[in-house]
Amino acid sequence: MEYDRGFREGSRTLSDKPKSVKITFESYGDVLAVEKTFSTGSRGYYGSGKIEIAGKRYQIGVNIVEIGSKPDTKAASKAS
């Protein structure tokens, strides 16, 4: 994924983070994933959609989770 490579190389900053990410499954279709804070507290993107492959329809669910974005609940509970 091009966005991931750019982020790893340090060419992107958090201010460059997009509000949504378009995921293309070759010539079968696209899924748009939008920003989301998951129930665990982790941040990232979530998208869902349907594509057709060889005349059959498939449902897609995509989670893209930022590594290390989950709040440290152990540290927060020790501080209380």
The 8 nearest C-alpha neighbors of each residue, nearest first, counted from 0:
[[1, 3, 2, 4, 22, 5, 23, 6],
 [0, 2, 4, 3, 5, 6, 7, 22],
 [3, 1, 5, 4, 0, 6, 11, 7],
 [4, 2, 6, 1, 5, 0, 7, 8],
 [5, 3, 7, 1, 6, 2, 8, 0],
 [4, 6, 2, 8, 3, 7, 10, 11],
 [5, 7, 11, 3, 9, 4, 8, 10],
 [8, 6, 4, 9, 5, 3, 10, 11],
 [7, 9, 5, 6, 10, 4, 11, 3],
 [8, 10, 6, 7, 11, 5, 12, 4],
 [9, 11, 8, 5, 6, 12, 7, 4],
 [12, 10, 6, 9, 15, 5, 13, 16],
 [13, 11, 15, 14, 10, 16, 9, 6],
 [12, 14, 16, 15, 11, 17, 6, 9],
 [13, 15, 12, 16, 11, 17, 18, 10],
 [16, 14, 13, 12, 11, 17, 6, 18],
 [17, 15, 13, 14, 18, 12, 11, 19],
 [16, 18, 19, 15, 20, 34, 14, 33],
 [19, 17, 34, 33, 16, 20, 44, 32],
 [18, 20, 33, 17, 32, 34, 31, 21],
 [19, 21, 32, 31, 22, 33, 17, 18],
 [20, 22, 31, 30, 32, 23, 29, 19],
 [23, 21, 30, 29, 31, 20, 24, 32],
 [24, 22, 29, 25, 28, 21, 30, 26],
 [23, 25, 27, 28, 29, 26, 22, 30],
 [26, 24, 27, 23, 28, 29, 22, 52],
 [25, 27, 28, 24, 23, 29, 52, 50],
 [28, 26, 24, 25, 50, 51, 52, 29],
 [29, 27, 24, 50, 26, 23, 30, 25],
 [28, 30, 23, 22, 24, 21, 31, 27],
 [29, 31, 22, 48, 21, 47, 46, 32],
 [30, 32, 21, 46, 20, 22, 33, 29],
 [33, 31, 46, 45, 20, 44, 19, 21],
 [34, 32, 19, 44, 45, 18, 46, 35],
 [35, 33, 44, 18, 43, 19, 45, 32],
 [36, 34, 44, 43, 42, 37, 45, 33],
 [35, 37, 42, 41, 40, 43, 38, 34],
 [36, 38, 39, 40, 41, 35, 42, 43],
 [37, 39, 40, 36, 41, 42, 35, 69],
 [40, 38, 37, 41, 69, 36, 70, 42],
 [39, 41, 69, 37, 38, 36, 70, 42],
 [42, 40, 69, 68, 37, 39, 36, 43],
 [43, 41, 36, 68, 65, 35, 64, 37],
 [42, 44, 64, 65, 63, 35, 34, 36],
 [43, 45, 34, 63, 33, 35, 32, 62],
 [46, 44, 32, 62, 33, 61, 35, 63],
 [45, 47, 32, 61, 31, 60, 33, 30],
 [48, 46, 60, 59, 61, 30, 45, 49],
 [47, 49, 59, 30, 58, 60, 50, 46],
 [48, 50, 58, 57, 59, 56, 51, 47],
 [51, 49, 57, 28, 56, 27, 58, 52],
 [50, 52, 56, 55, 54, 57, 27, 53],
 [51, 53, 55, 54, 56, 27, 50, 57],
 [54, 52, 55, 51, 56, 27, 50, 57],
 [53, 55, 52, 51, 56, 50, 57, 27],
 [56, 54, 52, 51, 53, 57, 50, 58],
 [57, 55, 51, 50, 52, 49, 54, 58],
 [58, 56, 50, 49, 51, 59, 55, 52],
 [57, 59, 49, 48, 50, 60, 56, 47],
 [60, 58, 48, 47, 49, 57, 61, 50],
 [59, 61, 47, 46, 48, 62, 58, 45],
 [60, 62, 46, 45, 47, 63, 59, 32],
 [63, 61, 45, 44, 64, 46, 60, 43],
 [62, 64, 44, 43, 45, 61, 65, 32],
 [63, 65, 43, 42, 66, 62, 44, 41],
 [66, 64, 43, 68, 42, 67, 63, 41],
 [67, 65, 68, 64, 69, 41, 42, 43],
 [66, 68, 69, 65, 41, 70, 64, 42],
 [69, 67, 41, 65, 66, 42, 70, 40],
 [68, 70, 41, 40, 67, 71, 39, 42],
 [71, 69, 72, 40, 68, 41, 67, 39],
 [70, 72, 73, 74, 69, 75, 68, 76],
 [71, 73, 75, 74, 70, 76, 69, 77],
 [74, 72, 76, 75, 71, 77, 78, 70],
 [73, 75, 77, 72, 76, 71, 78, 70],
 [76, 74, 72, 78, 73, 77, 71, 79],
 [75, 77, 73, 79, 78, 74, 72, 71],
 [78, 76, 74, 79, 75, 73, 72, 71],
 [79, 77, 75, 76, 74, 73, 72, 71],
 [78, 76, 77, 75, 74, 73, 72, 71]]
